[in-house]
């Protein structure tokens, strides 16, 4: 998924990601040394106190946020989409989330994005395992 997003990524795009973020940071051009600096919370990290393995950011490449709250990237993406629209900025917001976030907040974010024609691309990384719960135990049908 990271390689596909990176191949379509444009200069004015923004990215909001979930836990699975290390590969995406590298695919978007973050140097491995900078990534490790973020992970190990070194003071030369570019994340301004948002350090650690979960909080990988790359502001130079538009990688705005990763967070520990499941599904939190969805409304953050909607806010960034509104910002792009109100400022008449080019580019899109890429919202990457896991299948564990496919809940009520996802439907609300999708609805608002469509209703206001916001420039957001939603990508669900469905590995069929929401943290430790098999996908087929929480979703009806196949």
Backbone as ProteinMPNN parsed JSONL, in Angstrom:
{"seq_chain_A": "XXXXXXXXXXXXXXXXXXXXXXXXXXXXXXXXXXXXXXXXXXXXXXXXXXXXXXXXXXXXXXXXXXXXXXXXXXXXXXXXXXXXXXXXXXXXXXXXXXXXXXXXXXXXXXXXXXXXXXXXXXXXXXXXXXXXXXXXXXXXXX", "coords_chain_A": {"N_chain_A": [[0.828, -1.182, 0.0], [1.943, 1.258, 0.777], [3.876, 1.758, -1.205], [2.275, 2.112, -3.447], [0.745, 4.391, -2.738], [2.844, 6.255, -2.454], [3.77, 6.348, -5.078], [1.743, 7.691, -6.384], [1.555, 10.055, -5.058], [1.498, 13.591, -4.808], [3.129, 16.826, -4.858], [1.719, 18.784, -3.255], [0.098, 17.273, -1.647], [-1.323, 15.84, 1.357], [-0.808, 13.56, 4.069], [-2.423, 11.378, 6.246], [-1.948, 8.988, 8.602], [-2.18, 5.685, 10.079], [-1.286, 3.229, 12.533], [0.484, 1.571, 11.027], [3.048, 2.672, 9.814], [5.805, 3.006, 9.259], [6.941, 2.002, 6.828], [5.597, 3.622, 4.985], [6.56, 6.179, 5.64], [9.24, 5.915, 4.83], [8.811, 5.337, 2.108], [7.808, 7.774, 1.28], [10.024, 9.316, 1.284], [11.466, 9.829, 3.637], [14.511, 9.787, 5.325], [16.232, 6.834, 6.399], [17.811, 7.173, 8.727], [16.63, 9.431, 9.919], [14.093, 8.397, 10.435], [14.706, 6.401, 12.337], [15.664, 8.097, 14.282], [13.327, 9.399, 15.037], [11.886, 7.169, 16.064], [13.499, 6.35, 18.22], [13.378, 8.562, 19.789], [15.212, 10.726, 19.662], [16.722, 13.932, 20.081], [17.148, 15.279, 17.688], [15.043, 14.699, 16.09], [12.31, 15.249, 13.82], [9.816, 15.646, 14.861], [8.871, 17.169, 16.993], [8.37, 16.636, 19.961], [6.512, 14.634, 19.543], [7.357, 11.899, 19.505], [8.589, 8.543, 18.978], [7.712, 5.18, 18.06], [5.082, 5.097, 17.152], [4.342, 7.694, 16.506], [5.176, 8.822, 13.89], [6.187, 11.347, 11.79], [6.494, 13.362, 8.851], [6.873, 16.205, 7.961], [7.929, 17.71, 5.843], [7.286, 16.235, 3.624], [4.57, 16.177, 3.755], [3.448, 14.349, 5.482], [1.419, 14.299, 7.916], [0.231, 13.294, 10.329], [0.225, 10.645, 12.67], [-1.408, 8.49, 14.92], [-2.469, 7.288, 18.175], [-5.071, 6.637, 18.645], [-7.591, 4.605, 17.584], [-8.945, 5.039, 14.449], [-8.838, 7.82, 14.557], [-7.563, 9.277, 12.599], [-9.367, 9.614, 10.55], [-11.39, 11.761, 11.053], [-9.476, 13.796, 11.322], [-8.426, 13.907, 8.768], [-10.682, 14.795, 7.384], [-10.876, 17.383, 8.416], [-8.449, 18.456, 7.395], [-9.059, 18.252, 4.704], [-11.222, 20.052, 4.498], [-9.752, 22.369, 5.065], [-7.998, 22.505, 2.822], [-9.92, 22.905, 0.84], [-11.185, 25.336, 1.626], [-9.015, 27.092, 1.479], [-8.488, 26.939, -1.126], [-6.5, 25.218, -2.105], [-4.302, 23.165, -4.036], [-3.977, 19.598, -4.622], [-4.473, 16.551, -2.667], [-5.844, 14.935, 0.267], [-4.564, 12.15, 1.74], [-5.949, 9.545, 3.412], [-5.107, 7.051, 5.437], [-6.096, 4.109, 6.907], [-6.687, 1.4, 9.223], [-8.479, -1.766, 9.112], [-9.671, -2.075, 11.584], [-10.625, 0.394, 12.212], [-12.885, 0.698, 10.806], [-15.595, 1.7, 11.511], [-18.354, 3.484, 13.032], [-17.292, 6.127, 12.968], [-15.893, 6.106, 10.601], [-17.907, 5.931, 8.623], [-19.165, 8.38, 9.057], [-17.099, 10.209, 8.436], [-16.654, 9.573, 5.714], [-19.163, 10.263, 4.664], [-19.345, 13.078, 5.225], [-17.132, 13.964, 3.754], [-17.908, 13.311, 1.122], [-20.344, 14.728, 0.912], [-19.48, 17.402, 1.054], [-17.733, 17.455, -0.999], [-14.938, 17.047, -0.594], [-11.379, 16.986, -1.033], [-10.297, 14.149, -0.596], [-8.732, 11.025, -0.314], [-9.555, 7.926, 0.715], [-7.987, 5.196, 2.151], [-8.144, 1.903, 3.02], [-6.364, -0.304, 4.919], [-6.756, -3.468, 4.935], [-6.043, -6.077, 6.727], [-7.349, -8.206, 7.603], [-7.391, -8.544, 10.305], [-8.191, -6.922, 12.996], [-6.285, -5.458, 15.064], [-6.262, -7.646, 17.332], [-8.466, -9.081, 16.744], [-10.179, -11.205, 14.653], [-11.332, -10.284, 11.427], [-13.7, -11.406, 10.362], [-15.182, -11.929, 12.635], [-16.325, -9.608, 13.484], [-17.625, -8.397, 11.405], [-20.418, -8.742, 9.361], [-21.068, -11.097, 6.829], [-19.225, -11.741, 3.761]], "CA_chain_A": [[0.0, 0.0, 0.0], [2.824, 2.426, 0.871], [4.507, 1.998, -2.507], [1.24, 2.635, -4.351], [0.474, 5.765, -2.332], [4.016, 7.071, -2.765], [3.885, 6.52, -6.532], [0.696, 8.624, -6.821], [1.653, 11.233, -4.212], [1.893, 14.842, -5.46], [3.829, 17.755, -3.968], [0.833, 19.488, -2.323], [-0.742, 16.32, -0.921], [-1.112, 15.609, 2.784], [-1.054, 12.161, 4.425], [-2.744, 11.051, 7.64], [-1.75, 7.544, 8.644], [-2.456, 4.981, 11.333], [-0.127, 2.57, 13.138], [1.392, 0.922, 10.084], [3.528, 3.903, 9.205], [7.241, 3.063, 8.983], [7.169, 1.827, 5.386], [5.09, 4.795, 4.276], [7.512, 7.274, 5.858], [10.382, 5.659, 3.949], [8.352, 5.454, 0.721], [7.612, 9.196, 0.99], [11.312, 9.985, 1.21], [12.17, 10.053, 4.9], [15.77, 9.046, 5.43], [16.2, 5.843, 7.476], [18.406, 7.738, 9.941], [15.617, 10.296, 10.515], [13.056, 7.505, 10.954], [15.21, 5.826, 13.589], [15.731, 9.2, 15.24], [11.955, 9.526, 15.536], [11.525, 5.991, 16.849], [14.26, 6.314, 19.469], [13.121, 9.816, 20.492], [16.388, 11.588, 19.721], [16.352, 15.342, 20.019], [17.207, 15.79, 16.318], [13.86, 14.226, 15.392], [11.521, 16.358, 13.268], [8.431, 15.463, 15.286], [8.476, 18.103, 18.056], [7.798, 15.95, 21.129], [5.638, 13.523, 19.156], [8.314, 10.892, 19.089], [8.298, 7.149, 19.248], [7.388, 4.378, 16.888], [3.714, 5.341, 16.673], [4.166, 9.078, 16.073], [6.095, 9.147, 12.813], [5.744, 12.429, 10.919], [7.453, 13.851, 7.874], [6.185, 17.415, 7.533], [8.454, 18.145, 4.547], [6.592, 15.473, 2.583], [3.127, 16.225, 3.971], [2.985, 13.292, 6.379], [0.997, 15.162, 9.003], [-0.153, 12.731, 11.625], [-0.128, 9.28, 13.033], [-1.918, 8.627, 16.281], [-2.731, 6.043, 18.897], [-6.513, 6.412, 18.781], [-8.089, 3.91, 16.401], [-9.896, 5.805, 13.655], [-8.711, 9.272, 14.736], [-7.105, 9.896, 11.359], [-10.493, 9.905, 9.658], [-11.837, 13.148, 11.197], [-8.351, 14.699, 11.059], [-8.382, 14.04, 7.308], [-11.808, 15.644, 6.986], [-10.461, 18.753, 8.738], [-7.448, 18.873, 6.411], [-9.782, 18.412, 3.44], [-11.904, 21.344, 4.578], [-8.72, 23.399, 4.961], [-7.579, 22.601, 1.419], [-11.029, 23.474, 0.072], [-11.373, 26.742, 1.994], [-7.856, 27.858, 1.021], [-8.381, 26.689, -2.563], [-5.191, 24.596, -2.332], [-4.284, 21.966, -4.876], [-3.587, 18.372, -3.941], [-5.481, 15.787, -1.94], [-5.487, 14.363, 1.561], [-4.59, 10.686, 1.76], [-6.291, 9.039, 4.74], [-4.826, 5.616, 5.508], [-6.578, 3.573, 8.178], [-6.808, -0.051, 9.258], [-9.841, -2.305, 9.153], [-10.211, -1.89, 12.929], [-11.258, 1.716, 12.278], [-14.075, 0.682, 9.938], [-16.739, 1.782, 12.424], [-19.215, 4.643, 12.83], [-16.524, 7.324, 12.612], [-15.533, 6.003, 9.191], [-19.073, 6.287, 7.82], [-19.377, 9.823, 9.197], [-16.05, 10.893, 7.669], [-16.939, 9.373, 4.29], [-20.359, 11.033, 4.332], [-19.01, 14.507, 5.215], [-16.217, 14.19, 2.633], [-18.691, 13.269, -0.117], [-21.321, 15.81, 0.959], [-18.812, 18.681, 0.801], [-16.803, 17.238, -2.109], [-13.6, 17.305, -0.082], [-10.339, 16.264, -1.786], [-9.73, 13.125, 0.288], [-8.7, 9.634, -0.774], [-9.555, 7.035, 1.87], [-7.39, 3.89, 1.87], [-8.252, 0.98, 4.152], [-5.451, -1.447, 4.941], [-7.497, -4.561, 5.549], [-5.235, -7.289, 6.87], [-8.312, -9.178, 8.142], [-7.149, -8.718, 11.728], [-8.244, -5.634, 13.679], [-5.411, -5.629, 16.212], [-6.206, -9.069, 17.674], [-9.791, -9.632, 16.481], [-10.364, -11.552, 13.242], [-12.3, -9.447, 10.72], [-14.986, -12.097, 10.188], [-15.925, -11.981, 13.91], [-16.951, -8.317, 13.755], [-18.323, -7.916, 10.208], [-21.331, -9.737, 8.801], [-20.886, -11.361, 5.4], [-17.859, -11.977, 3.27]], "C_chain_A": [[0.878, 1.253, 0.0], [3.445, 2.768, -0.474], [3.503, 2.58, -3.494], [0.946, 4.088, -4.022], [1.638, 6.671, -2.738], [4.149, 7.31, -4.265], [2.859, 7.515, -7.072], [0.752, 9.962, -6.089], [2.153, 12.431, -5.011], [2.431, 15.815, -4.413], [2.933, 18.416, -2.923], [-0.097, 18.569, -1.537], [-0.376, 16.29, 0.554], [-1.448, 14.14, 3.055], [-1.343, 12.067, 5.919], [-2.742, 9.536, 7.707], [-2.076, 6.99, 10.022], [-1.162, 4.323, 11.817], [0.913, 2.073, 12.139], [2.092, 1.985, 9.241], [4.997, 3.928, 8.798], [7.552, 2.956, 7.491], [6.71, 3.027, 4.587], [6.039, 5.978, 4.44], [8.728, 7.115, 4.939], [9.989, 5.836, 2.485], [8.158, 6.913, 0.315], [8.909, 10.0, 1.081], [12.008, 10.286, 2.521], [13.431, 9.192, 4.919], [15.678, 8.039, 6.574], [16.758, 6.369, 8.798], [17.396, 8.635, 10.669], [14.488, 9.471, 11.118], [13.49, 6.9, 12.285], [15.334, 6.886, 14.675], [14.356, 9.447, 15.857], [11.611, 8.383, 16.491], [12.214, 5.99, 18.211], [14.237, 7.636, 20.231], [14.366, 10.664, 20.666], [15.969, 13.029, 19.535], [16.459, 15.928, 18.617], [16.054, 15.262, 15.457], [13.07, 15.425, 14.884], [10.1, 16.369, 13.803], [7.996, 16.344, 16.455], [7.723, 17.436, 19.2], [6.796, 14.859, 20.791], [6.529, 12.393, 18.659], [7.857, 9.492, 19.468], [7.825, 6.462, 17.989], [6.004, 4.681, 16.308], [3.57, 6.725, 16.066], [5.165, 9.493, 15.001], [5.474, 10.241, 11.953], [6.868, 12.792, 9.97], [6.825, 15.084, 7.243], [6.652, 17.898, 6.169], [7.745, 17.453, 3.393], [5.088, 15.388, 2.838], [2.568, 15.127, 4.846], [2.681, 13.928, 7.732], [0.866, 14.441, 10.335], [-0.233, 11.221, 11.598], [-0.584, 9.397, 14.471], [-2.275, 7.284, 16.875], [-4.213, 5.736, 19.047], [-7.031, 5.79, 17.492], [-9.149, 4.764, 15.713], [-9.742, 7.311, 13.737], [-8.249, 9.983, 13.466], [-8.233, 10.271, 10.414], [-11.019, 11.33, 9.847], [-10.715, 14.169, 11.007], [-8.251, 14.953, 9.556], [-9.503, 14.929, 6.796], [-11.462, 17.11, 7.264], [-9.433, 19.282, 7.75], [-8.085, 19.083, 5.041], [-10.554, 19.722, 3.394], [-10.9, 22.488, 4.419], [-8.256, 23.604, 3.533], [-8.666, 23.274, 0.58], [-11.184, 24.965, 0.365], [-10.23, 27.633, 1.509], [-7.636, 27.728, -0.486], [-7.0, 26.139, -2.935], [-5.324, 23.397, -3.255], [-3.877, 20.757, -4.037], [-4.743, 17.727, -3.198], [-4.952, 15.409, -0.563], [-5.611, 12.852, 1.427], [-4.867, 10.252, 3.193], [-6.128, 7.525, 4.737], [-5.242, 5.121, 6.886], [-6.694, 2.059, 8.082], [-8.25, -0.492, 9.361], [-10.464, -2.196, 10.541], [-10.918, -0.56, 13.101], [-12.523, 1.791, 11.43], [-15.334, 0.612, 10.797], [-17.541, 3.033, 12.102], [-18.477, 5.89, 12.412], [-16.129, 7.3, 11.149], [-16.703, 6.429, 8.317], [-19.333, 7.796, 7.876], [-18.347, 10.606, 8.377], [-16.301, 10.772, 6.169], [-18.123, 10.216, 3.841], [-20.046, 12.529, 4.233], [-18.106, 14.83, 4.02], [-16.974, 14.224, 1.307], [-19.659, 14.444, -0.187], [-20.696, 17.156, 0.581], [-17.772, 18.6, -0.312], [-15.358, 17.577, -1.715], [-12.569, 16.456, -0.83], [-9.603, 15.242, -0.912], [-9.794, 11.772, -0.404], [-8.574, 8.773, 0.474], [-9.005, 5.674, 1.443], [-7.462, 3.023, 3.121], [-7.276, -0.171, 3.968], [-6.146, -2.577, 5.681], [-6.633, -5.814, 5.573], [-6.039, -8.412, 7.517], [-8.09, -9.471, 9.629], [-7.09, -7.342, 12.381], [-7.552, -5.786, 15.034], [-5.306, -7.112, 16.562], [-7.562, -9.746, 17.449], [-9.928, -9.946, 14.995], [-11.532, -10.767, 12.626], [-13.674, -10.116, 10.636], [-15.781, -12.253, 11.491], [-16.657, -10.689, 14.208], [-17.71, -7.735, 12.561], [-19.161, -9.054, 9.652], [-21.063, -9.884, 7.316], [-19.442, -11.544, 5.03], [-17.393, -10.864, 2.398]], "O_chain_A": [[0.579, 2.212, -0.712], [3.529, 3.94, -0.842], [3.852, 3.451, -4.292], [0.901, 4.931, -4.918], [1.422, 7.74, -3.307], [4.601, 8.378, -4.677], [3.088, 8.122, -8.118], [0.058, 10.904, -6.472], [3.1, 12.319, -5.788], [2.204, 15.635, -3.217], [3.37, 18.592, -1.786], [-0.987, 19.047, -0.834], [0.729, 16.664, 0.947], [-2.27, 13.548, 2.356], [-0.606, 12.606, 6.745], [-3.456, 8.875, 6.953], [-2.225, 7.731, 10.993], [-0.069, 4.814, 11.535], [2.112, 2.158, 12.405], [1.751, 2.171, 8.073], [5.395, 4.816, 8.043], [8.341, 3.738, 6.961], [7.359, 3.412, 3.615], [6.295, 6.702, 3.479], [9.184, 8.09, 4.341], [10.745, 6.417, 1.705], [8.321, 7.258, -0.855], [8.891, 11.226, 0.968], [13.05, 10.941, 2.521], [13.4, 8.012, 4.567], [15.106, 8.353, 7.618], [16.238, 6.046, 9.866], [17.314, 8.602, 11.897], [13.98, 9.803, 12.189], [12.723, 6.891, 13.247], [15.132, 6.598, 15.854], [14.242, 9.678, 17.061], [11.107, 8.611, 17.591], [11.599, 5.672, 19.229], [14.977, 7.816, 21.198], [14.555, 11.266, 21.724], [14.957, 13.306, 18.891], [15.901, 16.998, 18.373], [16.094, 15.37, 14.232], [13.155, 16.508, 15.463], [9.247, 17.054, 13.238], [6.839, 16.265, 16.869], [6.527, 17.675, 19.367], [6.276, 14.214, 21.701], [6.441, 11.991, 17.499], [6.872, 9.303, 20.182], [7.57, 7.108, 16.972], [5.789, 4.535, 15.105], [2.738, 6.911, 15.178], [5.926, 10.438, 15.206], [4.363, 10.082, 11.446], [8.042, 12.558, 10.254], [6.307, 15.024, 6.128], [5.855, 18.444, 5.408], [7.617, 18.02, 2.308], [4.403, 14.596, 2.192], [1.351, 14.976, 4.952], [3.562, 14.077, 8.579], [1.344, 14.932, 11.357], [-0.697, 10.613, 10.633], [-0.178, 10.323, 15.172], [-2.371, 6.277, 16.174], [-4.569, 4.663, 19.535], [-6.918, 6.391, 16.424], [-10.135, 5.161, 16.335], [-10.46, 8.028, 13.041], [-8.521, 11.17, 13.286], [-8.071, 11.152, 9.569], [-11.089, 12.065, 8.862], [-10.975, 15.292, 10.576], [-8.02, 16.083, 9.126], [-9.3, 15.725, 5.879], [-11.729, 17.979, 6.432], [-9.527, 20.428, 7.312], [-7.696, 19.989, 4.303], [-10.545, 20.421, 2.381], [-11.171, 23.462, 3.717], [-8.132, 24.74, 3.074], [-8.375, 24.104, -0.281], [-11.302, 25.768, -0.561], [-10.449, 28.796, 1.167], [-6.719, 28.328, -1.046], [-6.409, 26.536, -3.939], [-6.34, 22.702, -3.249], [-3.481, 20.895, -2.879], [-5.839, 18.281, -3.111], [-3.763, 15.55, -0.275], [-6.662, 12.345, 1.038], [-4.09, 10.566, 4.095], [-6.91, 6.806, 4.115], [-4.797, 5.647, 7.906], [-6.788, 1.504, 6.987], [-9.137, 0.307, 9.661], [-11.689, -2.225, 10.657], [-11.717, -0.392, 14.022], [-13.159, 2.842, 11.353], [-16.042, -0.395, 10.81], [-17.417, 3.582, 11.007], [-18.976, 6.648, 11.581], [-16.036, 8.351, 10.515], [-16.523, 7.199, 7.374], [-19.679, 8.41, 6.867], [-18.703, 11.567, 7.696], [-16.178, 11.753, 5.435], [-18.095, 10.813, 2.766], [-20.438, 13.178, 3.263], [-18.293, 15.848, 3.354], [-16.704, 15.077, 0.462], [-19.781, 15.086, -1.231], [-21.312, 17.954, -0.126], [-17.023, 19.549, -0.543], [-14.66, 18.303, -2.424], [-12.863, 15.325, -1.216], [-8.447, 15.44, -0.539], [-10.808, 11.425, -1.01], [-7.592, 8.88, 1.209], [-9.499, 5.071, 0.49], [-6.903, 3.375, 4.16], [-7.35, -0.918, 2.992], [-6.124, -2.632, 6.91], [-6.507, -6.52, 4.572], [-5.486, -9.434, 7.924], [-8.532, -10.496, 10.147], [-6.06, -6.67, 12.328], [-8.168, -6.192, 16.02], [-4.36, -7.775, 16.137], [-7.778, -10.864, 17.915], [-9.807, -9.048, 14.162], [-12.586, -10.616, 13.245], [-14.697, -9.456, 10.821], [-16.94, -12.669, 11.453], [-17.519, -10.657, 15.086], [-18.364, -6.699, 12.687], [-18.685, -10.177, 9.491], [-20.852, -8.889, 6.622], [-18.551, -11.505, 5.878], [-16.268, -10.899, 1.899]]}, "name": "protein", "num_of_chains": 1, "seq": "XXXXXXXXXXXXXXXXXXXXXXXXXXXXXXXXXXXXXXXXXXXXXXXXXXXXXXXXXXXXXXXXXXXXXXXXXXXXXXXXXXXXXXXXXXXXXXXXXXXXXXXXXXXXXXXXXXXXXXXXXXXXXXXXXXXXXXXXXXXXXX"}
